[in-house]
Amino acid sequence: MFKRTLIGFFAFSMYLGLVGQTGSLQVTGLLRDGWKPIKGCVIQLYSQGALLMIQVTDVRGKFNFTLELNREYQMVFTAYKYVTKTVSINTKVEEFEIQDWSFWFNLDLFPEIPGIDYTLFQIPIAKIFYNPTWREFDYDISYSEKIKKLGDKTLEMVKKERGKHYLYLAAEAEKEFRQKNFIGAMDNLLYAGVCDPYNPYPAEQLQTVFRTMLRTNSQLKRFLLLHELGDSCLREHAFNKATVFFSEALFLFPKSDFTQFKSRLADTLSQRFDNSLYRARRFEYYVAIADKYIGQKDYLNALYYYQLAGDIFPMDEYVFKQKRFILSDIAQTNITNPVLEFRKLVESADKHFSNSNWDLAEKQYLQARALNPNDQYVAIQLEKIQRKKTLFKPFSFTPESRDKKFINDLLGTYDKGITQEIHEWEGKQVLRIIINDGKSAWEYLQIKSKTDTVYYRNGQPITKQVFKTETGY
């Protein structure tokens, strides 16, 4: 059955139905600002005041939680410079209705504009519950209509002011950039992107700011790296580590409003986190991956993920039997612990790959493939290395060899940002730097011999000063 309802300022729509017999509620949805998906929103799932887990929305703004029945939850939606909203979910059902259910809704967020009162949104904007009359999960219509009436005036004020605030922030960002206050420019552009998510200017200018930061000095590079590490820890629920990374970034640039937001968020999550539900979901995730590898007869990877699942719940009978079956099947190999050997090779190869040492990475990936020919990750990494090696033309550093196709290939092969590679060529040491801003790419070469050092940009000779200025090396 499909059912769609629009509720004023939080565009709430839903789909629900029975899907199984295990007793849970699958909550899925999209987070948007108007028709624009909101990426990077931290959605927190609480029960009885304890944080159970989080999800960070992807480019589609999508989220998905599996909730136990007969329990009360709160989902809190938090994103930089957006008004935080909460949805209350009560999964209590009648005893004869204990089955698997699904519920889908869209939620709209809007920017936090100075001078507007958002006190209303400190309470849940919607309540979801099992409706015994309709024998399905639904939202409390009367409550939602009340919240809508109270919030209509706030929404009108936001619509009226967000355009003006965008112009102010864009102008401030431009001024900060001219004054080489890149952190201030970054904060204002991020905020401007919230006020007008349809305008491409903030995102495009942010890329310019990031490129400049990467080239300017090591502190700015470290600041961006600390943010990447902190975000990675948030997604992995390592909130204590995330707090450390964001605090260190804040120590470098105390006035960064965006970093203050991330630091406060990580600290709050760390204090409230109860990892029981997260552990259960990770266990299910590892078992599902292991089962998939079993179907592909990839026993080494299957054993690896069963071991991860067993580390979470050592007494699980199914995982124990699966591990015993695989170990008996591979016991005839000459390697004492093939899983450990395979993982060590892959981890070592990954380190060489991240350091752009293609030769050593390729050698160890090939050794890993010899142990486990069915591993798809190793096959993909080897293919990437071949592509990158093809794009390094050591015998022809001429403008003709760096044609439009070559540059487009760089753009499609290398990640956004700056990539550094080290190569040996005819007794000379070659430092190769690729700068990819998402729209175009540049290849810089420093070729050092015993007698001299020469520099190139896309095959054209350049001076040492230009090389240093444009690459930051």
C-alpha positions in Angstrom: 0.0 0.0 0.0 1.3 3.4 -0.9 0.2 6.5 1.0 1.5 10.1 0.5 0.7 13.1 2.6 2.2 16.6 2.6 2.6 18.4 5.9 3.5 22.0 5.4 7.1 22.9 6.3 8.6 19.5 6.8 7.3 17.8 3.6 6.5 14.4 5.3 5.6 11.5 3.0 5.6 7.8 3.6 5.4 4.2 2.4 4.8 1.3 4.7 4.1 -2.5 4.5 4.9 -5.9 5.9 8.2 -7.3 4.7 9.1 -10.2 6.9 8.8 -12.1 10.2 11.7 -11.0 12.4 10.1 -8.2 14.3 11.6 -4.8 13.4 10.7 -1.4 11.9 12.8 -0.3 8.9 12.9 3.5 8.7 14.1 4.9 5.5 14.0 8.5 4.1 15.5 11.4 2.3 16.7 14.6 3.8 16.3 17.7 1.7 16.2 21.5 1.6 13.4 22.1 -0.9 14.3 19.7 -3.7 18.0 19.7 -2.9 19.4 16.7 -1.0 21.4 17.5 2.1 24.7 15.7 2.2 26.7 15.3 5.4 23.8 15.6 7.9 24.5 13.6 11.1 21.3 11.7 12.0 21.4 10.5 15.6 19.3 7.7 16.9 18.4 7.9 20.6 16.5 5.7 23.0 16.0 6.5 26.7 18.5 9.4 26.4 21.3 7.2 25.1 22.8 7.5 21.7 22.6 4.2 19.9 24.1 5.0 16.5 24.4 7.6 13.9 24.3 7.8 10.1 25.8 10.5 7.8 23.6 11.3 4.8 25.2 10.7 1.4 24.9 12.8 -1.8 21.2 11.7 -2.1 20.4 12.7 1.5 19.4 9.2 2.2 19.2 7.4 5.6 18.1 4.0 6.7 17.7 2.6 10.3 16.4 -0.8 11.5 14.6 -0.4 14.8 13.6 -3.0 17.4 9.9 -3.2 18.1 8.3 -2.1 21.4 10.7 0.7 22.1 10.7 4.5 21.9 13.2 6.3 19.8 14.2 9.9 18.8 15.9 10.7 15.5 17.8 14.0 15.7 18.8 15.6 12.4 21.9 17.9 12.7 23.7 19.7 9.9 26.0 22.7 9.9 23.9 26.0 9.9 20.6 24.1 9.5 17.9 24.2 12.2 18.1 20.8 14.1 14.9 18.8 14.0 13.7 15.8 15.9 11.3 13.0 15.0 9.8 10.8 17.7 9.2 7.1 16.9 7.3 4.6 19.1 7.6 1.0 17.8 5.2 -0.6 20.3 2.9 -3.1 18.6 0.3 -5.6 19.6 1.8 -9.1 20.3 0.2 -10.7 17.3 1.6 -7.9 15.1 5.3 -8.6 15.8 6.6 -8.8 12.3 9.0 -6.8 10.1 7.5 -3.4 9.0 8.9 -0.6 6.9 8.2 3.2 7.0 9.5 5.8 4.6 9.4 9.6 5.0 11.1 12.7 3.6 12.2 15.5 5.9 12.9 19.1 5.0 15.5 21.2 6.9 16.0 25.0 6.5 18.8 27.3 7.4 19.4 29.0 10.7 19.1 32.7 10.0 20.1 35.1 12.8 17.3 37.0 14.4 14.6 34.3 13.9 13.2 32.4 16.9 13.6 28.6 16.5 12.4 27.6 20.0 9.6 25.5 18.6 12.0 23.0 17.1 13.3 22.0 20.4 10.4 19.5 20.6 9.7 16.7 18.0 8.2 18.0 14.8 6.5 14.7 14.2 5.5 11.5 16.1 5.4 8.1 14.4 3.6 5.2 16.0 1.7 2.0 15.3 -1.9 2.8 14.6 -4.1 -0.2 15.8 -7.1 1.2 13.9 -5.3 1.0 10.5 -3.0 -1.7 11.7 0.0 0.1 10.3 2.7 2.6 11.3 1.5 6.2 10.8 2.2 9.7 12.1 0.1 11.6 14.6 -1.9 13.8 12.3 -3.3 16.1 15.0 0.1 16.7 16.5 1.7 17.4 13.1 -1.0 19.9 12.1 -0.5 21.7 15.4 3.3 21.9 14.8 2.6 23.1 11.2 0.4 26.0 12.3 3.0 27.1 14.9 5.8 26.8 12.4 4.3 28.5 9.4 5.3 32.0 10.5 8.9 30.9 11.1 9.1 29.3 7.7 7.8 32.4 6.0 10.5 34.5 7.8 13.2 32.1 6.7 12.0 32.2 3.1 12.1 36.0 3.2 15.5 36.4 4.8 17.6 33.5 3.4 18.3 35.2 0.0 19.5 38.4 1.7 21.7 36.5 4.1 23.2 34.6 1.2 24.3 37.8 -0.5 25.8 39.0 2.8 27.8 35.8 3.3 29.0 35.6 -0.3 30.3 39.2 0.0 32.0 38.4 3.3 33.6 35.3 1.9 35.0 37.2 -1.1 36.4 39.8 1.3 38.0 37.2 3.5 39.5 35.4 0.5 41.1 38.7 -0.7 42.6 39.2 2.7 43.9 35.6 2.6 41.8 34.6 5.6 41.0 31.3 4.1 39.4 29.8 7.2 36.9 32.7 7.4 36.2 32.4 3.6 35.5 28.7 4.1 33.1 29.2 7.0 31.2 31.9 5.1 31.0 29.8 1.8 29.7 26.8 3.7 27.0 28.9 5.3 26.2 30.6 2.0 25.7 27.1 0.4 23.1 26.4 3.1 21.2 29.7 2.5 21.1 29.1 -1.3 21.7 25.4 -2.0 20.7 25.9 -5.7 23.5 28.4 -6.4 26.7 26.7 -7.6 28.9 29.6 -6.6 29.7 28.6 -3.0 30.7 25.1 -3.9 32.8 26.2 -6.8 34.5 28.9 -4.8 35.1 26.5 -1.9 37.2 24.3 -4.3 39.3 27.4 -5.1 39.7 28.1 -1.4 40.7 24.4 -0.7 43.3 24.4 -3.5 44.8 27.6 -2.2 44.9 26.2 1.3 46.6 23.1 0.1 49.3 25.2 -1.7 49.8 27.9 0.9 51.3 26.3 4.0 51.5 23.1 6.0 49.2 24.2 8.8 46.3 24.7 6.4 47.0 21.3 4.8 47.0 19.7 8.3 43.8 21.5 9.2 42.0 19.9 6.2 43.5 16.5 6.9 42.4 16.7 10.5 38.8 17.4 9.4 39.0 14.4 7.0 40.2 12.1 9.9 37.6 13.5 12.2 34.8 12.9 9.7 36.0 9.3 9.1 36.0 8.6 12.9 32.4 10.0 13.2 31.2 7.6 10.5 32.9 4.7 12.3 31.4 5.8 15.7 34.9 6.4 17.1 33.6 9.6 18.7 36.5 10.0 21.2 39.0 9.9 18.4 36.9 12.3 16.3 36.9 14.8 19.3 40.7 14.7 19.4 41.1 15.4 15.6 38.6 18.3 15.6 40.1 19.7 18.8 43.5 19.7 17.2 42.1 21.4 14.1 40.5 24.0 16.4 43.8 24.5 18.1 45.3 25.4 14.8 42.5 27.8 13.8 40.4 28.7 16.9 38.1 31.1 15.0 36.8 28.5 12.6 33.0 28.3 13.2 32.7 25.1 11.2 35.4 23.4 13.3 33.7 24.6 16.5 30.5 23.0 15.3 32.2 19.7 14.5 34.1 19.6 17.8 31.0 20.3 19.9 29.0 17.6 17.9 31.8 15.0 18.4 32.0 15.8 22.1 28.2 15.5 22.6 28.1 12.2 20.7 31.0 10.8 22.7 29.3 11.6 26.0 25.9 10.0 25.0 27.0 6.9 23.0 25.8 3.4 24.0 27.3 1.0 21.5 25.0 -2.0 22.1 22.8 -1.5 19.0 25.8 -0.4 16.9 27.6 -3.6 17.8 24.6 -5.7 16.8 24.3 -4.0 13.4 28.0 -4.4 12.7 27.7 -8.1 13.6 24.8 -8.5 11.1 26.8 -6.5 8.5 29.9 -8.7 8.8 27.9 -11.9 8.7 26.1 -10.7 5.6 29.4 -9.9 3.8 30.9 -13.2 4.9 27.8 -15.1 3.6 28.1 -13.3 0.3 31.8 -14.4 -0.1 30.8 -18.0 0.8 28.4 -17.9 -2.2 31.3 -16.7 -4.4 33.6 -19.5 -3.0 36.0 -16.8 -1.7 36.7 -18.5 1.6 39.6 -16.3 2.7 37.5 -13.1 2.7 34.6 -15.0 4.2 36.7 -16.3 7.1 38.0 -12.7 7.6 34.5 -11.3 8.1 33.3 -14.2 10.2 36.3 -13.5 12.4 35.3 -9.9 12.7 31.7 -11.0 13.6 33.1 -13.5 16.1 35.1 -10.8 17.8 31.8 -8.9 18.5 29.8 -12.0 19.7 32.2 -14.9 20.4 29.5 -17.3 21.4 27.4 -17.1 18.2 26.8 -20.7 17.1 26.3 -19.9 13.4 29.6 -17.9 13.0 31.4 -20.6 15.0 30.2 -23.4 12.6 31.0 -21.3 9.5 34.6 -20.6 10.7 35.1 -24.3 11.5 33.9 -25.3 8.0 36.2 -22.9 6.2 39.2 -23.7 8.4 38.8 -27.4 7.7 38.5 -26.6 4.0 41.7 -24.6 3.8 43.7 -26.6 6.3 45.5 -28.4 3.5 47.4 -25.3 2.3 51.0 -24.8 3.3 50.5 -21.4 4.8 49.9 -21.5 8.5 47.4 -18.7 8.5 46.4 -17.8 4.9 43.9 -15.2 6.1 46.4 -13.3 8.2 49.0 -13.6 5.4 46.6 -12.3 2.8 45.4 -9.4 4.9 49.0 -8.4 5.8 49.9 -8.3 2.1 46.8 -6.2 1.2 47.3 -3.8 4.1 51.0 -3.3 3.1 50.1 -2.9 -0.6 47.5 -0.3 0.4 50.1 1.7 2.2 52.4 1.7 -0.8 49.4 2.5 -3.0 48.5 5.5 -0.8 52.2 6.7 -1.0 52.0 6.3 -4.8 54.7 3.6 -4.8 53.1 1.7 -7.6 55.8 -0.9 -8.1 55.9 -2.2 -4.5 52.1 -2.0 -4.3 51.7 -4.0 -7.5 54.2 -6.6 -6.3 52.3 -7.2 -3.0 48.9 -7.1 -4.6 50.1 -9.8 -7.0 51.3 -11.9 -4.0 47.9 -11.4 -2.4 46.1 -12.5 -5.6 48.2 -15.7 -5.7 46.7 -16.5 -2.2 43.2 -15.5 -3.1 42.6 -15.3 -6.9 38.8 -14.5 -6.4 39.3 -11.2 -4.4 37.7 -8.4 -6.4 39.3 -5.6 -4.4 42.9 -6.7 -5.3 41.8 -7.0 -9.0 40.5 -3.4 -8.9 43.6 -2.1 -7.2 45.9 -3.8 -9.8 43.8 -2.3 -12.6 44.1 1.2 -11.0 47.9 0.8 -10.9 48.0 -0.2 -14.6 46.0 2.9 -15.5 48.2 5.2 -13.4 51.4 3.6 -14.9 50.0 4.1 -18.3 49.5 7.8 -17.6 53.1 8.3 -16.6 55.1 8.7 -19.8 58.7 8.9 -18.7 60.2 8.9 -22.1 58.3 11.8 -23.5 58.0 15.0 -21.4 56.8 17.1 -24.3 53.7 19.3 -24.8 52.6 16.9 -27.5 52.5 14.0 -25.2 50.4 16.0 -22.7 47.4 16.6 -25.0 43.8 17.1 -24.2 43.1 13.4 -24.0 46.0 12.9 -21.6 44.7 15.7 -19.3 41.2 14.2 -19.4 42.6 10.8 -18.4 44.3 12.4 -15.5 41.0 14.0 -14.4 39.2 10.7 -14.5 42.0 8.6 -12.9 43.1 10.7 -9.9 41.1 11.8 -6.9 40.3 15.5 -6.3 43.1 17.3 -4.5 46.8 16.9 -4.8 48.5 13.6 -5.5 52.3 13.1 -5.1 54.2 10.3 -6.8 57.9 9.3 -6.8 59.5 7.6 -9.9 62.9 6.5 -11.0 63.8 7.1 -14.7 67.2 6.5 -16.2 69.0 7.2 -13.0 67.0 10.4 -12.4 64.5 11.0 -9.6 61.1 12.2 -10.7 58.7 14.0 -8.4 55.3 14.0 -10.0 52.4 16.1 -8.7 48.8 15.9 -10.0 46.4 18.6 -9.1 42.7 17.8 -9.7 40.1 20.3 -8.9 37.2 18.2 -10.3 37.0 20.2 -13.6 40.5 20.1 -14.8 43.9 18.5 -13.9 47.5 19.6 -14.1 50.7 17.4 -14.1 53.8 18.9 -12.6 57.2 17.2 -12.9 60.5 17.8 -11.1 63.2 15.7 -12.7 66.4 15.7 -10.7 69.7 14.3 -12.0 73.3 14.6 -10.6 74.0 17.7 -12.7 70.7 19.7 -12.8 67.0 19.8 -12.0 64.3 20.6 -14.6 60.6 21.4 -14.1 57.5 20.8 -16.3 53.8 21.6 -16.3 51.7 19.5 -18.7 54.9 19.0 -20.7 55.9 22.6 -20.9 59.2 23.7 -19.2 58.6 26.0 -16.2 60.8 27.6 -13.6 61.5 26.3 -10.1 59.6 29.3 -8.6 56.5 28.6 -10.7 56.7 24.9 -9.7 56.9 25.8 -6.0 54.2 28.5 -6.2 51.6 26.4 -8.1 52.2 23.1 -6.2 53.2 24.3 -2.8 56.2 21.9 -2.8 
